[in-house]
Amino acid sequence: MKMKAEELYSTVTPWKLFFIVALPGMVSMFAMSIYSIIEGIFIGQILGEGAFAAVNIAMPLVMINFSLADLIGVGASAPISTALGRNDHKRANNIFSCSVIMIFCVSVIMGSIMFFAATPLSRLMGADDLLLDTSVRYLRTAALCSPLAAIFFAMDNYLRISGFVKTSMVINIGCNLLTLGLLTFFLLVCEMDVVGSALATSISMCVCSLVAMVPFILKKALLKFTKPKFSLSLFRQIAACGSPVFLSNVSGRVTSILMNISLMTMGAEVLGEGGGQTAVAVYAVLMYASDLCWPLLYGISDSLAPALGYNWGAKSYDRVKKIAGCGYIGTCTIGIISTSFLFFFSKTVASWFVRAEEVKLLEISEHAIKLFCITYLFRWIAVTTQSFFSAIEKPLQATIMAVAVAFVFPVILLGALWHFSLDGIWFNFVGVNILAAILSAFLLIRLMREIKEKQR
């Protein structure tokens, strides 16, 4: 008999809760990122360096679109969890219903902008004449499926809040299997280019969005669709709670655009003609390599967020601290394993995304991964801390973390490390997360003092 979400979050011991919730959450988030990794492998091995660089230039805008959906999905998750903790199911269901409608409407608007303004947007993101056409076609294809595909990320959150942790995991795994099948069909059988890649991932996400809605439509989940009642206070609460993740994602994509522009310039100076394309392709390899690791960190933190929010709403502060402690230990372990894996298997990882005949790109990518992997000795701290603050409805602290990590620190270090050439850019990620760990420690000390006051 399946345990109810309220019972799971309020009575199960913290470490048992961790293994029940966080491990499937890790698998689920990793499965969600697999589609990106698979796409990178197919593009790199089948279409080559040029297509690889072009997709990396278009990708920030695609992810900004998904970030808007995440803003609403994550922003609604925290107040939903705390409302459930207060046993206010009517409010939780209303927030859930309103958020789904909001995501669809926002995605329609963003998809339209991406489609009709694809050319100037690609120029803005650093595409030169060689990469422009490929970037535009990828962007427009992704835009067509935007409204339904974007709901996928939010529905995953709502499934976990309702206690459907394993269902969420199965849907995510299914999404990636479908993506793999469609990529094989479109790129190998139909011999399509980046349009086939964009179609494969978009169609998979649309199908899985519909599947994820089934428990809610059939009213078998803790959350249920009700007649939505929108209010200004609801918009403000969702925006406040979702802004940390949103600003983190958007700031990160803006930083990616700045990185691409810098790499186009620096790559040409350091590597000669065509070096800009090569440098951007190396950056893409790093981002795909990162997709092997960061979802595991985020999977733990995000999976524990409903439990943290529930117990914060119920004023069970000792339990909040214990659950958070389990999360930090889990993400620290993943961070150490991730660094070790990327360092010792850097050549293998690079070879997944780079053709054997592209020797220069392969060598530079291997070297870049060995510098970049140190990031994960520190990244777990910032990821867990930001998620912790978001879960307990501390949007200001979470937003400070998000903007600092995704934009402020990277831009400062981009200038500070410029004289170290390409190595300065690869090491940028390490410096950012060292500074983020220091900021996290400062904010956590203040939070622990606040909890002590509440307990008194």
Disulfide bonds with the S-S distance in Angstrom:
none
